[in-house]
Amino acid sequence: MKKLVFSTDEYKRRLNLVKERMDHRGIEMLLVLDPSHMNYLTGFDGWSFYVHQGLVIDLKDPTPQWFGRAQDSNAARMTTYLPDDHIFGYKDEYVQSRYMHTMEFVANLMKGRGNTLAVEMDGYWFNAKMLLTLNRELPNLKIVDAENLVGWVKTVKSAPEIAKIREAGRITEAAMTLAIDSIAAGVWEKEVAALVSAQQIRGTDTYGGDSPAIFPIMPSAERTSSAHLTFDADRKYQKGDVVLLELGSARHHYHAPLSRTVFIGEPPKDLQHVSDVVVNGLQKTLAGIGPGMMAEEVEALWRSCLVGTGVEKPSRVGYSFGLAFVPDWGERTVSLRPGDKSVLKPGMTIHFMPGIWLDTYGFECSEPFLVTETGCEKLIEYPERLFVK
């Protein structure tokens, strides 16, 4: 029995946008391997991406072809709108084999169907062996880089997608509140992490969540001086700890990330100063964002708020987010940093993330926002401050 998250018309609308970009670039076929791109275009949803699976998009075919391990074919039948004659399962002999390669099977699906093929060369799910095999099996086919073609299409969200992100936001609010309320001196870090993970799946009283693309990032003490560390399973929180919370919940793989910082005890003046500067800059920057701005202009606005404060932020301050699978809820498209000429458009969702990581501690306070016709809208309403326990 099929169970689609969105209507067939919505999936076909997305496919048409992808085909338009393919046509403009002279691409006749597109090989899609990123699980978030597969999900975006067809609804496919299975934890089977440890083996080769994907879509073949043919400009001349109104429907994508799905390929994957034969035992995963029923997942395609249940979670996508694709008819049986566009679902191709390969034998288990191909799985992690030293003697044959799945791209041999895929090449047979594409032979004689065009002269130009685009592949996701810079994606997590495409590798050198795949490219070598396709070149060998399709010697007369020109293979080019897709340049994250699908990722750029899905950067602008439709109303149904934004609704899923808002639902994820409600779960993130609950997870953040639970984390802040649970952190205290003498409490095991692992216990708080377990509560947060459970809340991310439990969701709300009316709907549940998915496993997020990034495990809860919640370092403490000196570990907060580095980005992307999680909890210490063998440690209890102590008085004087800084705790960073970067949590992102997901609803049908649509994410809503949020960051806040907790201090146990009386916060030192330098940490409070960093907090005040970041929160002030965050609020002023959000007030100045609107459609038509370039990504680098947003970063410049943020940087202007730091002048004379003694606080510096050398890394980017935000990125596009949305529909994603592990290992990242970012879309690898828009980045709020110098040199990024991406133009903000209504429907884009950006995680404004001005995290500060110093020699001995860090501070985070972020906001996911939606670009609107007149400005931007925060997708989560949560107090912007240093939380003191």
VOPAGU-2260 file (C-alpha; in pm, 1 decimal, decimal comma):
REM VOPAGU-2260
SITE   aa  ch    i         X         Y         Z
SITE  MET   A    0       0,0       0,0       0,0
SITE  LYS   A    1     143,5     335,8    -104,7
SITE  LYS   A    2     180,9     606,9     157,7
SITE  LEU   A    3     298,4     936,7      12,1
SITE  VAL   A    4     398,8    1234,2     226,9
SITE  PHE   A    5     308,0    1478,5     -52,5
SITE  SER   A    6      74,7    1461,4    -350,6
SITE  THR   A    7     186,8    1312,1    -681,0
SITE  ASP   A    8     139,0    1655,6    -835,8
SITE  GLU   A    9     386,7    1802,9    -586,1
SITE  TYR   A   10     650,8    1543,5    -675,0
SITE  LYS   A   11     596,7    1601,4   -1045,5
SITE  ARG   A   12     623,5    1979,2    -996,2
SITE  ARG   A   13     966,8    1926,4    -840,8
SITE  LEU   A   14    1069,3    1690,1   -1120,8
SITE  ASN   A   15     970,9    1949,3   -1380,6
SITE  LEU   A   16    1192,0    2209,3   -1211,4
SITE  VAL   A   17    1484,7    1967,5   -1221,2
SITE  LYS   A   18    1422,7    1886,8   -1586,7
SITE  GLU   A   19    1409,7    2256,0   -1670,3
SITE  ARG   A   20    1759,5    2301,3   -1525,4
SITE  MET   A   21    1879,8    1989,4   -1704,8
SITE  ASP   A   22    1747,5    2122,1   -2034,8
SITE  HIS   A   23    1911,4    2461,3   -1985,7
SITE  ARG   A   24    2246,6    2290,0   -1929,6
SITE  GLY   A   25    2211,1    2041,3   -2216,7
SITE  ILE   A   26    2188,3    1743,4   -1981,5
SITE  GLU   A   27    1982,7    1453,8   -2119,8
SITE  MET   A   28    2010,5    1219,8   -1821,3
SITE  LEU   A   29    2073,9    1279,9   -1451,7
SITE  LEU   A   30    2191,4    1014,8   -1206,8
SITE  VAL   A   31    2058,9    1095,5    -857,5
SITE  LEU   A   32    2218,6     912,6    -562,8
SITE  ASP   A   33    2175,2    1150,6    -268,9
SITE  PRO   A   34    1894,3    1000,7     -53,1
SITE  SER   A   35    1751,4    1345,3      20,0
SITE  HIS   A   36    1729,9    1416,5    -353,3
SITE  MET   A   37    1566,0    1078,9    -415,5
SITE  ASN   A   38    1314,8    1154,1    -142,0
SITE  TYR   A   39    1251,4    1503,6    -276,8
SITE  LEU   A   40    1172,5    1379,8    -627,3
SITE  THR   A   41     983,0    1058,3    -554,9
SITE  GLY   A   42     921,2    1017,7    -180,0
SITE  PHE   A   43    1155,2     718,3    -151,6
SITE  ASP   A   44    1231,4     659,7     215,1
SITE  GLY   A   45    1437,4     363,8     328,1
SITE  TRP   A   46    1745,2     315,6     546,7
SITE  SER   A   47    1907,4     133,4     256,2
SITE  PHE   A   48    2153,0     396,0     134,8
SITE  TYR   A   49    2450,8     192,6     255,3
SITE  VAL   A   50    2419,7      13,1     -78,9
SITE  HIS   A   51    2397,9     178,0    -420,2
SITE  GLN   A   52    2051,6     308,2    -501,1
SITE  GLY   A   53    1921,8     605,2    -690,9
SITE  LEU   A   54    1719,8     752,5    -972,6
SITE  VAL   A   55    1778,0     791,7   -1343,1
SITE  ILE   A   56    1609,7    1109,2   -1467,8
SITE  ASP   A   57    1562,1    1107,7   -1846,5
SITE  LEU   A   58    1442,7    1424,7   -2016,5
SITE  LYS   A   59    1235,0    1213,1   -2255,3
SITE  ASP   A   60    1073,3     999,8   -1983,0
SITE  PRO   A   61     797,9    1165,8   -1775,5
SITE  THR   A   62     875,2     935,6   -1480,1
SITE  PRO   A   63    1206,4     870,2   -1298,8
SITE  GLN   A   64    1350,8     520,8   -1288,0
SITE  TRP   A   65    1441,5     389,0    -942,7
SITE  PHE   A   66    1715,9     131,2    -897,9
SITE  GLY   A   67    1830,0     -41,0    -581,1
SITE  ARG   A   68    1884,8    -371,7    -410,6
SITE  ALA   A   69    1605,7    -613,8    -502,1
SITE  GLN   A   70    1504,6    -661,6    -139,6
SITE  ASP   A   71    1446,6    -284,0    -116,7
SITE  SER   A   72    1220,1    -268,8    -422,3
SITE  ASN   A   73     904,6    -297,0    -213,8
SITE  ALA   A   74    1013,2      14,9     -24,8
SITE  ALA   A   75    1003,0     198,8    -357,6
SITE  ARG   A   76     657,2      57,8    -425,9
SITE  MET   A   77     530,1     167,4     -84,0
SITE  THR   A   78     689,3     511,1     -45,7
SITE  THR   A   79     698,1     650,7    -402,1
SITE  TYR   A   80     446,6     724,7    -674,7
SITE  LEU   A   81     652,3     530,0    -930,0
SITE  PRO   A   82     483,7     250,1   -1127,5
SITE  ASP   A   83     630,1    -102,2   -1120,1
SITE  ASP   A   84     780,3     -68,1   -1468,2
SITE  HIS   A   85    1004,8     211,5   -1337,1
SITE  ILE   A   86    1134,6      17,3   -1033,5
SITE  PHE   A   87    1446,1    -192,4   -1097,0
SITE  GLY   A   88    1594,7    -415,5    -829,1
SITE  TYR   A   89    1938,9    -567,1    -882,1
SITE  LYS   A   90    2054,4    -908,0    -760,1
SITE  ASP   A   91    2237,2    -943,6    -431,2
SITE  GLU   A   92    2550,2   -1051,5    -616,5
SITE  TYR   A   93    2615,3    -681,6    -682,4
SITE  VAL   A   94    2613,7    -584,3    -314,1
SITE  GLN   A   95    2963,3    -489,3    -196,3
SITE  SER   A   96    3113,2    -726,6    -452,0
SITE  ARG   A   97    3479,4    -748,2    -552,9
SITE  TYR   A   98    3385,6    -898,0    -888,7
SITE  MET   A   99    3105,3    -680,8   -1025,1
SITE  HIS   A  100    2978,8    -328,6    -967,8
SITE  THR   A  101    2629,0    -187,2    -938,9
SITE  MET   A  102    2707,9      80,8   -1195,8
SITE  GLU   A  103    2729,5    -199,2   -1453,9
SITE  PHE   A  104    2361,0    -265,2   -1382,4
SITE  VAL   A  105    2280,3     106,4   -1391,8
SITE  ALA   A  106    2469,2     155,3   -1717,7
SITE  ASN   A  107    2240,8     -97,8   -1884,1
SITE  LEU   A  108    1941,7     115,6   -1783,9
SITE  MET   A  109    2093,3     415,5   -1961,2
SITE  LYS   A  110    2243,4     269,0   -2277,9
SITE  GLY   A  111    2110,4     429,4   -2595,0
SITE  ARG   A  112    1907,4     691,4   -2409,8
SITE  GLY   A  113    2116,7    1003,5   -2465,9
SITE  ASN   A  114    2460,4    1150,5   -2511,6
SITE  THR   A  115    2509,7    1350,1   -2190,8
SITE  LEU   A  116    2483,1    1225,4   -1834,0
SITE  ALA   A  117    2522,3    1436,9   -1520,1
SITE  VAL   A  118    2629,8    1276,7   -1192,1
SITE  GLU   A  119    2656,1    1415,6    -838,8
SITE  MET   A  120    3035,5    1428,1    -833,6
SITE  ASP   A  121    3065,5    1631,4    -513,3
SITE  GLY   A  122    2796,9    1443,2    -320,8
SITE  TYR   A  123    2848,5    1211,3     -25,9
SITE  TRP   A  124    2699,3     918,7    -217,4
SITE  PHE   A  125    2902,2     918,6    -539,5
SITE  ASN   A  126    3259,1     788,7    -552,1
SITE  ALA   A  127    3551,0     740,8    -787,9
SITE  LYS   A  128    3479,2     370,8    -849,2
SITE  MET   A  129    3131,0     461,7    -970,5
SITE  LEU   A  130    3269,5     714,6   -1216,8
SITE  LEU   A  131    3536,3     477,1   -1346,3
SITE  THR   A  132    3277,8     203,7   -1397,9
SITE  LEU   A  133    3034,3     432,5   -1580,0
SITE  ASN   A  134    3313,3     559,0   -1805,6
SITE  ARG   A  135    3408,9     202,1   -1889,2
SITE  GLU   A  136    3053,7      81,2   -1949,0
SITE  LEU   A  137    2935,4     392,4   -2137,0
SITE  PRO   A  138    3241,7     499,3   -2340,2
SITE  ASN   A  139    3040,2     707,6   -2587,5
SITE  LEU   A  140    2851,3     899,6   -2319,5
SITE  LYS   A  141    2970,6    1241,2   -2204,1
SITE  ILE   A  142    2965,1    1245,9   -1823,1
SITE  VAL   A  143    2954,3    1586,0   -1650,9
SITE  ASP   A  144    2918,0    1718,5   -1297,2
SITE  ALA   A  145    2556,8    1782,1   -1191,2
SITE  GLU   A  146    2688,0    2057,5    -960,8
SITE  ASN   A  147    2425,2    1978,4    -695,8
SITE  LEU   A  148    2148,2    2048,3    -947,4
SITE  VAL   A  149    1870,9    1893,8    -737,9
SITE  GLY   A  150    2002,7    2058,3    -421,4
SITE  TRP   A  151    1968,5    2403,4    -574,6
SITE  VAL   A  152    1613,1    2330,2    -691,0
SITE  LYS   A  153    1506,2    2218,8    -344,6
SITE  THR   A  154    1654,6    2528,0    -181,0
SITE  VAL   A  155    1323,9    2709,8    -246,7
SITE  LYS   A  156    1046,4    2534,5     -54,2
SITE  SER   A  157     679,8    2499,4    -139,5
SITE  ALA   A  158     403,8    2568,7     114,9
SITE  PRO   A  159     363,6    2196,0     201,1
SITE  GLU   A  160     737,1    2169,3     266,5
SITE  ILE   A  161     740,4    2476,0     488,9
SITE  ALA   A  162     454,6    2322,3     686,5
SITE  LYS   A  163     673,4    2016,9     759,7
SITE  ILE   A  164     960,8    2240,9     872,8
SITE  ARG   A  165     725,4    2425,7    1107,0
SITE  GLU   A  166     614,0    2091,6    1253,3
SITE  ALA   A  167     978,0    1996,0    1304,7
SITE  GLY   A  168    1024,0    2329,6    1478,1
SITE  ARG   A  169     766,3    2242,0    1740,9
SITE  ILE   A  170     959,5    1922,8    1818,3
SITE  THR   A  171    1286,1    2118,1    1840,7
SITE  GLU   A  172    1128,4    2360,5    2088,3
SITE  ALA   A  173    1025,5    2068,7    2310,7
SITE  ALA   A  174    1369,2    1905,3    2286,1
SITE  MET   A  175    1548,8    2232,2    2365,1
SITE  THR   A  176    1329,6    2303,6    2667,9
SITE  LEU   A  177    1379,5    1949,6    2796,3
SITE  ALA   A  178    1756,7    1980,2    2758,9
SITE  ILE   A  179    1780,7    2316,8    2934,5
SITE  ASP   A  180    1551,3    2206,3    3216,5
SITE  SER   A  181    1747,7    1881,5    3268,4
SITE  ILE   A  182    2100,0    2021,9    3275,2
SITE  ALA   A  183    2233,8    2066,9    3628,2
SITE  ALA   A  184    2550,4    2002,3    3825,9
SITE  GLY   A  185    2579,0    1632,8    3911,0
SITE  VAL   A  186    2357,6    1510,9    3624,8
SITE  TRP   A  187    2508,4    1263,8    3377,5
SITE  GLU   A  188    2554,3    1415,1    3032,2
SITE  LYS   A  189    2441,0    1084,4    2880,3
SITE  GLU   A  190    2107,2    1108,9    3062,9
SITE  VAL   A  191    2026,7    1449,5    2913,8
SITE  ALA   A  192    2137,5    1332,3    2568,8
SITE  ALA   A  193    1909,0    1028,2    2598,3
SITE  LEU   A  194    1613,2    1246,9    2695,0
SITE  VAL   A  195    1676,0    1477,3    2400,1
SITE  SER   A  196    1702,4    1191,7    2150,9
SITE  ALA   A  197    1383,2    1036,3    2282,0
SITE  GLN   A  198    1200,4    1368,6    2253,7
SITE  GLN   A  199    1315,5    1413,6    1895,2
SITE  ILE   A  200    1148,5    1083,9    1804,3
SITE  ARG   A  201     847,2    1121,6    2036,6
SITE  GLY   A  202     761,0    1454,7    1877,4
SITE  THR   A  203     436,7    1614,1    1992,3
SITE  ASP   A  204     103,2    1483,4    2114,4
SITE  THR   A  205     -26,6    1474,8    1755,9
SITE  TYR   A  206     273,8    1368,0    1544,6
SITE  GLY   A  207     614,5    1208,7    1579,6
SITE  GLY   A  208     961,8    1289,0    1454,8
SITE  ASP   A  209    1234,4    1118,9    1254,1
SITE  SER   A  210    1591,5    1045,4    1348,2
SITE  PRO   A  211    1762,2    1377,8    1264,6
SITE  ALA   A  212    2045,1    1397,8    1014,4
SITE  ILE   A  213    2286,4    1512,4    1288,6
SITE  PHE   A  214    2308,9    1356,6    1634,0
SITE  PRO   A  215    2243,4    1608,1    1916,0
SITE  ILE   A  216    2546,5    1834,4    1946,9
SITE  MET   A  217    2579,2    1912,9    2318,7
SITE  PRO   A  218    2938,2    1945,7    2440,6
SITE  SER   A  219    3030,0    2084,7    2781,5
SITE  ALA   A  220    3321,1    2265,4    2947,1
SITE  GLU   A  221    3635,6    2291,4    2729,3
SITE  ARG   A  222    3473,2    2076,1    2460,7
SITE  THR   A  223    3258,8    2379,7    2374,9
SITE  SER   A  224    3568,4    2544,9    2222,8
SITE  SER   A  225    3520,9    2323,9    1916,5
SITE  ALA   A  226    3223,0    2292,5    1686,4
SITE  HIS   A  227    3038,3    1964,1    1631,4
SITE  LEU   A  228    3134,8    1768,6    1942,6
SITE  THR   A  229    2858,9    1584,9    2121,6
SITE  PHE   A  230    2818,8    1479,0    2487,3
SITE  ASP   A  231    3077,9    1301,1    2703,3
SITE  ALA   A  232    2919,9     966,9    2798,7
SITE  ASP   A  233    3142,0     928,6    3105,0
SITE  ARG   A  234    3098,6    1273,8    3255,2
SITE  LYS   A  235    2856,2    1455,5    3484,9
SITE  TYR   A  236    2783,4    1826,1    3447,5
SITE  GLN   A  237    2972,5    2047,1    3692,9
SITE  LYS   A  238    2935,5    2395,0    3833,8
SITE  GLY   A  239    3113,6    2638,6    3601,2
SITE  ASP   A  240    3030,2    2438,8    3284,9
SITE  VAL   A  241    2935,1    2599,0    2957,8
SITE  VAL   A  242    2701,9    2368,3    2762,5
SITE  LEU   A  243    2628,0    2415,3    2393,6
SITE  LEU   A  244    2303,1    2278,4    2254,9
SITE  GLU   A  245    2269,3    2247,1    1877,6
SITE  LEU   A  246    1956,5    2043,6    1824,7
SITE  GLY   A  247    1765,2    1972,9    1507,8
SITE  SER   A  248    1445,2    1774,0    1496,7
SITE  ALA   A  249    1294,6    1633,2    1178,1
SITE  ARG   A  250     948,1    1572,4    1040,6
SITE  HIS   A  251     947,6    1343,7     734,0
SITE  HIS   A  252    1318,1    1436,0     709,5
SITE  TYR   A  253    1243,8    1811,0     701,7
SITE  HIS   A  254    1459,2    1969,3     971,7
SITE  ALA   A  255    1440,0    2268,0    1203,8
SITE  PRO   A  256    1775,0    2329,5    1378,0
SITE  LEU   A  257    1826,2    2557,6    1677,4
SITE  SER   A  258    2122,1    2642,5    1903,6
SITE  ARG   A  259    2136,0    2782,1    2256,3
SITE  THR   A  260    2393,7    2798,7    2538,0
SITE  VAL   A  261    2362,9    2709,3    2907,0
SITE  PHE   A  262    2593,3    2805,7    3194,1
SITE  ILE   A  263    2586,4    2627,0    3530,6
SITE  GLY   A  264    2656,0    2880,4    3805,6
SITE  GLU   A  265    2740,7    3249,3    3778,9
SITE  PRO   A  266    2856,9    3323,3    3421,3
SITE  PRO   A  267    3192,1    3501,5    3384,0
SITE  LYS   A  268    3188,7    3853,3    3240,4
SITE  ASP   A  269    3364,2    3756,9    2916,3
SITE  LEU   A  270    3104,6    3489,3    2836,6
SITE  GLN   A  271    2819,6    3729,2    2916,3
SITE  HIS   A  272    2981,6    3987,7    2688,1
SITE  VAL   A  273    3006,1    3739,5    2401,0
SITE  SER   A  274    2642,2    3644,4    2459,6
SITE  ASP   A  275    2526,5    4005,9    2452,2
SITE  VAL   A  276    2721,7    4079,7    2132,3
SITE  VAL   A  277    2598,9    3769,7    1948,6
SITE  VAL   A  278    2234,7    3812,9    2046,8
SITE  ASN   A  279    2240,0    4182,0    1954,8
SITE  GLY   A  280    2402,3    4105,5    1619,6
SITE  LEU   A  281    2163,9    3819,7    1551,1
SITE  GLN   A  282    1858,4    4036,3    1612,4
SITE  LYS   A  283    1985,0    4329,4    1405,4
SITE  THR   A  284    2083,4    4102,4    1117,6
SITE  LEU   A  285    1748,4    3924,2    1108,3
SITE  ALA   A  286    1573,8    4261,8    1104,0
SITE  GLY   A  287    1770,7    4358,1     792,1
SITE  ILE   A  288    1725,7    4041,8     584,8
SITE  GLY   A  289    1497,0    4041,5     282,9
SITE  PRO   A  290    1450,9    3884,1     -60,7
SITE  GLY   A  291    1692,0    4000,9    -328,3
SITE  MET   A  292    1987,8    4027,4     -89,0
SITE  MET   A  293    2298,7    3826,9    -165,8
SITE  ALA   A  294    2420,3    3578,8      91,3
SITE  GLU   A  295    2742,7    3776,7     132,2
SITE  GLU   A  296    2541,1    4090,6     211,1
SITE  VAL   A  297    2377,0    3913,5     503,7
SITE  GLU   A  298    2717,7    3816,0     637,6
SITE  ALA   A  299    2844,0    4174,0     592,3
SITE  LEU   A  300    2547,4    4305,1     789,9
SITE  TRP   A  301    2628,0    4061,4    1071,7
SITE  ARG   A  302    2998,5    4154,6    1062,5
SITE  SER   A  303    2913,8    4523,1    1094,5
SITE  CYS   A  304    2750,4    4444,3    1428,4
SITE  LEU   A  305    3082,5    4313,5    1563,6
SITE  VAL   A  306    3283,7    4630,5    1501,0
SITE  GLY   A  307    3440,0    4753,1    1825,1
SITE  THR   A  308    3313,9    4459,9    2034,0
SITE  GLY   A  309    3630,5    4250,2    2037,9
SITE  VAL   A  310    3430,7    3949,3    1913,6
SITE  GLU   A  311    3532,0    3787,2    1585,5
SITE  LYS   A  312    3361,8    3524,0    1369,9
SITE  PRO   A  313    3592,5    3392,9    1092,5
SITE  SER   A  314    3364,9    3112,8     967,1
SITE  ARG   A  315    3036,6    3139,7     776,8
SITE  VAL   A  316    2729,3    3245,8     973,9
SITE  GLY   A  317    2459,6    3040,3     809,3
SITE  TYR   A  318    2348,5    2799,1     542,9
SITE  SER   A  319    2042,3    2666,8     366,2
SITE  PHE   A  320    1870,1    2373,2     536,8
SITE  GLY   A  321    1562,3    2158,1     490,5
SITE  LEU   A  322    1503,9    1805,5     362,7
SITE  ALA   A  323    1808,7    1597,9     454,3
SITE  PHE   A  324    1943,5    1258,3     550,5
SITE  VAL   A  325    2264,2    1180,1     739,9
SITE  PRO   A  326    2526,1    1316,3     775,6
SITE  ASP   A  327    2407,3    1677,3     747,6
SITE  TRP   A  328    2083,7    1877,6     757,0
SITE  GLY   A  329    2242,4    2149,3     542,2
SITE  GLU   A  330    2169,5    2158,3     169,2
SITE  ARG   A  331    2523,8    2244,9      54,6
SITE  THR   A  332    2395,5    2542,0    -145,3
SITE  VAL   A  333    2356,7    2890,1       7,9
SITE  SER   A  334    2623,7    2992,3     260,5
SITE  LEU   A  335    2619,4    3322,2     447,5
SITE  ARG   A  336    2983,2    3420,3     394,0
SITE  PRO   A  337    3195,2    3663,0     192,2
SITE  GLY   A  338    3194,9    3583,0    -179,5
SITE  ASP   A  339    2866,9    3391,7    -191,9
SITE  LYS   A  340    2655,8    3563,2    -456,5
SITE  SER   A  341    2346,6    3347,9    -398,1
SITE  VAL   A  342    2036,1    3566,3    -400,6
SITE  LEU   A  343    1783,9    3509,1    -122,8
SITE  LYS   A  344    1441,1    3416,7    -258,0
SITE  PRO   A  345    1103,1    3373,6     -87,0
SITE  GLY   A  346    1068,9    3014,4      23,6
SITE  MET   A  347    1433,7    2965,8     117,1
SITE  THR   A  348    1500,9    2840,2     468,8
SITE  ILE   A  349    1832,0    2946,3     624,2
SITE  HIS   A  350    1992,1    2854,4     955,1
SITE  PHE   A  351    2152,2    3176,4    1081,2
SITE  MET   A  352    2424,3    3029,1    1300,7
SITE  PRO   A  353    2675,1    3282,5    1444,0
SITE  GLY   A  354    2854,4    3033,1    1667,8
SITE  ILE   A  355    3164,2    3159,5    1849,9
SITE  TRP   A  356    3438,1    2912,9    1943,8
SITE  LEU   A  357    3724,6    3054,4    2150,8
SITE  ASP   A  358    4031,0    2890,2    2308,0
SITE  THR   A  359    3856,7    2754,9    2618,1
SITE  TYR   A  360    3481,9    2783,7    2557,9
SITE  GLY   A  361    3215,7    2859,7    2299,2
SITE  PHE   A  362    2879,5    3031,1    2265,1
SITE  GLU   A  363    2592,2    2954,6    2029,4
SITE  CYS   A  364    2257,8    3122,1    1971,2
SITE  SER   A  365    2106,5    3058,4    1628,3
SITE  GLU   A  366    1780,9    3106,1    1440,8
SITE  PRO   A  367    1629,4    2915,2    1149,2
SITE  PHE   A  368    1440,3    3159,8     928,9
SITE  LEU   A  369    1219,8    3164,6     621,9
SITE  VAL   A  370    1278,2    3423,2     350,4
SITE  THR   A  371     943,6    3590,0     278,4
SITE  GLU   A  372     817,7    3836,7      18,3
SITE  THR   A  373     893,0    4128,7     249,6
SITE  GLY   A  374    1172,7    4013,4     480,8
SITE  CYS   A  375    1231,6    3703,9     687,5
SITE  GLU   A  376    1038,0    3511,7     951,5
SITE  LYS   A  377    1178,3    3309,5    1238,8
SITE  LEU   A  378    1059,8    2948,0    1214,1
SITE  ILE   A  379    1102,5    2892,9    1588,7
SITE  GLU   A  380    1020,9    3136,8    1866,7
SITE  TYR   A  381    1259,8    3074,3    2154,7
SITE  PRO   A  382    1428,8    3313,2    2401,6
SITE  GLU   A  383    1756,5    3450,7    2267,9
SITE  ARG   A  384    1991,4    3467,8    2566,4
SITE  LEU   A  385    2248,0    3285,2    2774,7
SITE  PHE   A  386    2056,3    3038,3    2994,7
SITE  VAL   A  387    2189,7    3031,5    3350,3
SITE  LYS   A  388    2119,4    2730,9    3573,9
